Amino acid sequence: MPRHEVATKDGVPLDELLAKARRLIDIYNDAQRPFRDLFVEMVDQQTFYQEPPGAEVQWEELAEGEHPRTVTRDLGDRQMFIRDKKYGRAIGYSQEFVQKHTEARVLKKIRTMLMGAETVQRDLIMTALEDGIADGRALWYDVPDYGANTFSNTHNHWFDTTDALFGTSGTAYTPHRHIEEAKRQLTHHGFMGPFVALISTDFKYSLRDEISWDAQYHVPMATGLRSADIHDLQIVIDGVRMVESPWMTGNKMYVTQVNNESPVKFYEDMPIQLTRGGEGGGPVVSPGDLLGAYGSARWGVKMVDPLRAVYVNADNLA
């Protein structure tokens, strides 16, 4: 090894470290993200048009030779914009650190940085879901009626109590009835699913105590999903599949449409890359750029339809 070459304690030079670090990042960027892929829809442009629920789906009776009316719309009212932000995390590579540690220890910092990126994405998704659900404030569109159901534009999907969900006073309901009623808040708009309930650990315990338990009972943890395939979620209540959240306390849950029907849209302007730590940044190009480098990415997440999800705090369980 040349005298002035920077290498790890076990003799791995910077050019090999850079190649392996890039490989780890490429694997991460190309891999499935089960939680993200289940609870959001990926979009490939920052600006797109989002129609309100039920918009322009009604057919009309036509006389012989008559044509449907031309539907006019103010595109500006329908235009949705996802504001992306840059996120980054220092890796912590210095010449001294590289030279005093083995390759495995040095590359562990890349893996730790990638684990942090996973946490940031989950936080962005949960924040968009929590902040985006209709809470009684006026929506930017008129909520269309569905069948015999009529709605105002202050229609609410945020239920802080059992009484608020069921419209009762002091009546206790079982966990599965909370799930069924939360789903009804979606289906009475004509939404067809698929539906998933993201439930707190306490609510899972309450549900487990209610339903028949056997050795196959399992509600997967959101942080440990094996895939975004909804059929892998085996506990189903009235068509709603269960996922446990490690971030929620009390008897709380979110019920939402998922997969490509998800109201939460995720825009990735720039996947994770290695960025130079000096002034002006820019991608890491040469092995020496690794020293002082950090991981960076640009993401944007937005809840585009506040009626396609429901929040429930089940504070009165039977």
C-alpha positions in Angstrom: 0.0 0.0 0.0 1.4 3.4 -0.9 2.7 5.3 2.1 0.3 8.3 1.8 -2.8 6.3 0.9 -5.7 6.5 3.4 -7.0 3.1 4.3 -8.8 1.3 7.1 -7.1 -0.5 9.9 -7.4 -3.7 7.9 -6.0 -2.2 4.8 -9.1 -1.3 2.7 -8.3 1.9 0.7 -10.8 4.8 0.2 -11.6 3.9 -3.4 -12.8 0.4 -2.3 -14.8 2.0 0.6 -16.5 4.4 -1.8 -17.5 1.6 -4.2 -18.9 -0.5 -1.4 -20.7 2.5 0.2 -22.3 3.4 -3.2 -23.4 -0.3 -3.5 -25.1 -0.2 -0.1 -26.9 3.0 -1.0 -28.0 1.7 -4.4 -29.4 -1.4 -2.7 -31.3 0.7 -0.3 -32.7 3.1 -3.0 -33.8 0.1 -5.1 -35.3 -2.0 -2.3 -38.9 -2.2 -1.4 -40.0 0.0 1.5 -43.0 -2.1 2.8 -44.4 0.6 5.2 -44.0 3.4 2.6 -45.3 1.3 -0.3 -48.4 0.2 1.7 -49.4 3.5 3.1 -48.5 6.0 0.3 -48.7 6.2 -3.4 -45.5 7.2 -5.1 -45.8 10.0 -7.7 -43.3 11.0 -10.2 -44.0 14.7 -10.6 -44.2 17.5 -8.1 -47.4 19.1 -9.5 -50.5 17.1 -10.6 -54.2 17.4 -10.7 -56.3 15.8 -7.9 -60.0 15.5 -8.4 -62.3 15.8 -5.3 -64.2 12.6 -4.3 -66.8 11.6 -6.9 -65.9 14.4 -9.4 -66.8 13.8 -13.0 -67.9 10.2 -12.5 -71.6 10.7 -13.0 -73.1 9.6 -16.3 -76.1 11.4 -17.8 -79.1 10.2 -19.8 -78.7 11.3 -23.5 -81.4 11.8 -26.1 -80.9 10.4 -29.6 -78.1 12.4 -31.2 -77.3 14.3 -28.0 -73.7 14.6 -26.7 -72.6 14.8 -23.1 -72.1 18.3 -21.8 -68.6 19.6 -21.8 -67.3 19.6 -18.2 -65.6 22.8 -17.3 -63.3 23.1 -14.3 -60.9 25.6 -12.9 -57.6 23.6 -13.1 -56.0 25.9 -10.6 -58.5 24.7 -8.0 -57.5 21.1 -8.6 -53.8 21.6 -8.9 -51.8 19.9 -6.1 -48.2 20.8 -5.3 -45.9 18.7 -3.2 -43.3 20.8 -1.6 -40.1 18.7 -1.3 -37.3 19.4 1.2 -33.7 18.4 1.4 -32.8 16.0 4.2 -29.3 14.9 5.3 -27.3 13.2 7.9 -23.5 13.3 8.6 -21.7 10.0 8.2 -18.8 10.9 10.4 -15.9 9.9 8.2 -12.6 11.6 9.1 -9.1 10.4 8.1 -8.4 9.5 11.7 -11.6 7.5 12.0 -11.1 5.5 8.8 -7.5 4.7 9.7 -8.3 3.5 13.2 -11.2 1.2 12.4 -11.9 -1.8 10.2 -13.8 -1.9 7.0 -16.8 -3.4 8.7 -16.9 -0.7 11.3 -16.5 2.1 8.7 -19.3 0.7 6.5 -21.5 0.4 9.6 -21.8 4.1 9.6 -23.3 4.0 6.0 -25.9 1.4 7.2 -26.7 3.6 10.3 -27.2 6.6 8.0 -29.6 4.5 5.8 -31.6 3.3 8.9 -32.0 7.0 9.8 -33.4 7.7 6.4 -36.0 5.0 6.9 -37.1 6.7 10.1 -37.4 10.1 8.5 -39.6 8.7 5.7 -41.9 7.0 8.3 -42.1 10.3 10.3 -43.0 12.3 7.1 -45.8 9.8 6.2 -47.3 9.7 9.7 -47.2 13.5 10.0 -48.9 13.9 6.6 -51.6 11.4 7.7 -52.1 13.0 11.1 -52.2 16.6 9.8 -54.2 15.9 6.7 -57.4 14.2 7.9 -60.6 16.3 7.8 -61.1 17.7 11.2 -64.2 19.9 10.8 -62.6 22.9 9.2 -63.9 23.9 5.8 -62.5 21.8 3.0 -61.3 23.4 -0.3 -64.1 21.5 -2.2 -67.7 20.7 -1.9 -68.1 17.2 -0.6 -70.4 15.3 -3.0 -73.4 13.4 -1.7 -73.4 9.6 -2.0 -76.7 7.8 -2.2 -78.8 8.9 0.7 -75.7 10.4 2.5 -75.4 14.1 2.4 -72.3 16.1 3.5 -71.2 19.6 4.1 -67.7 20.9 3.4 -67.0 20.8 7.1 -67.5 17.0 7.2 -65.3 15.5 9.9 -63.2 12.4 10.0 -61.3 13.2 13.3 -62.9 11.5 16.3 -61.3 12.2 19.6 -63.8 10.0 21.6 -66.0 7.0 21.1 -69.1 9.3 21.6 -67.9 11.5 18.7 -67.5 8.4 16.4 -70.9 6.9 17.1 -72.9 10.0 17.9 -73.8 8.6 21.4 -73.4 9.7 25.0 -71.5 7.4 27.3 -72.1 4.1 25.4 -69.2 1.7 25.3 -68.5 -0.3 22.1 -66.2 -3.2 21.4 -63.0 -2.8 19.5 -64.3 -4.4 16.4 -67.3 -2.1 16.3 -64.9 0.9 16.4 -63.2 -0.5 13.4 -66.4 -1.2 11.5 -67.7 2.4 12.2 -64.4 3.9 11.2 -64.7 2.0 7.9 -68.3 3.2 7.5 -67.0 6.8 7.6 -65.1 5.9 4.4 -67.6 3.7 2.6 -70.4 6.2 3.0 -68.5 8.4 0.5 -68.3 5.5 -1.9 -64.6 4.6 -1.2 -64.1 0.9 -1.8 -60.7 0.2 -0.2 -58.4 -1.6 0.2 -58.5 -0.5 3.9 -55.9 -0.8 6.6 -56.1 0.1 10.3 -52.9 1.4 11.8 -53.6 0.6 15.5 -51.8 1.3 18.8 -50.4 -1.6 20.9 -53.1 -1.0 23.6 -55.9 -1.2 21.0 -54.3 -4.4 19.6 -54.4 -5.9 23.1 -58.1 -4.9 23.5 -58.9 -6.4 20.1 -57.0 -9.6 20.9 -59.0 -10.0 24.2 -62.3 -9.7 22.2 -61.7 -11.9 19.2 -61.1 -15.7 19.3 -57.4 -16.1 19.9 -55.3 -19.0 18.5 -51.6 -19.7 17.8 -51.9 -17.9 14.4 -53.0 -14.6 15.8 -50.5 -12.0 14.6 -50.8 -8.3 13.9 -47.5 -7.3 12.2 -45.6 -4.3 13.4 -45.4 -1.3 11.0 -41.6 -1.3 11.4 -41.3 -5.1 10.6 -43.6 -5.5 7.5 -42.2 -8.1 5.1 -43.9 -6.6 2.0 -46.5 -4.1 0.9 -48.8 -7.0 -0.2 -52.0 -6.3 1.6 -52.8 -10.1 1.6 -49.9 -10.6 4.0 -51.9 -8.9 6.7 -53.9 -11.8 8.1 -56.1 -10.2 10.8 -59.1 -8.7 9.0 -62.2 -7.1 10.6 -65.0 -6.3 8.2 -62.5 -6.0 5.3 -60.1 -3.8 7.3 -56.6 -5.3 7.8 -54.6 -4.6 10.9 -51.1 -3.2 11.3 -49.6 -2.3 14.7 -48.0 1.0 15.2 -45.1 1.4 17.8 -45.5 5.2 17.7 -49.1 5.5 19.1 -50.3 5.3 22.7 -53.7 4.7 24.2 -56.5 3.0 22.2 -56.0 4.9 19.0 -56.1 4.0 15.3 -56.1 5.4 11.8 -58.1 3.7 9.1 -57.1 4.6 5.6 -57.2 3.5 2.0 -53.8 2.1 1.0 -51.6 1.1 -1.9 -52.5 3.2 -5.0 -55.7 4.4 -3.4 -53.8 6.0 -0.6 -54.5 9.7 0.0 -50.9 10.2 1.0 -48.6 10.9 -1.9 -44.8 10.6 -1.8 -42.6 12.5 -4.2 -38.9 11.6 -4.3 -37.0 14.4 -6.2 -33.6 12.9 -5.3 -32.9 9.5 -3.8 -30.2 9.1 -1.2 -26.7 10.0 -2.4 -23.3 10.8 -0.9 -22.7 14.5 -0.8 -19.5 16.4 -0.3 -19.2 18.1 3.1 -17.4 21.1 1.8 -18.8 24.4 0.7 -21.4 24.0 -2.1 -21.9 20.3 -1.5 -22.3 18.3 -4.7 -22.1 14.6 -5.1 -19.1 12.6 -3.9 -17.0 11.9 -7.0 -13.5 10.9 -5.8 -12.5 8.7 -2.9 -11.1 11.7 -0.9 -14.6 13.2 -1.0 -15.7 10.5 1.5 -14.0 12.3 4.3 -16.5 14.7 5.8 -19.3 13.5 3.4 -22.9 13.2 4.4 -26.0 11.4 3.0 -28.7 13.6 1.5 -32.0 13.2 -0.3 -35.0 15.3 -1.4 -38.5 14.1 -0.5 -42.0 15.6 -0.3 -45.1 14.0 1.2 -48.7 15.4 1.1 -52.2 14.3 2.1 -54.2 15.1 -1.0 -57.7 14.0 0.1 -58.6 14.5 3.8 -61.7 12.2 3.5 -59.9 9.0 2.6 -58.7 8.4 6.1 -60.2 8.4 9.7 -58.7 9.0 13.1 -60.3 7.4 16.2 -59.4 7.6 19.9 -61.5 4.7 21.3 -61.8 6.0 24.9 -64.8 3.9 25.8 -64.3 0.2 25.1 -66.8 -2.5 26.0 
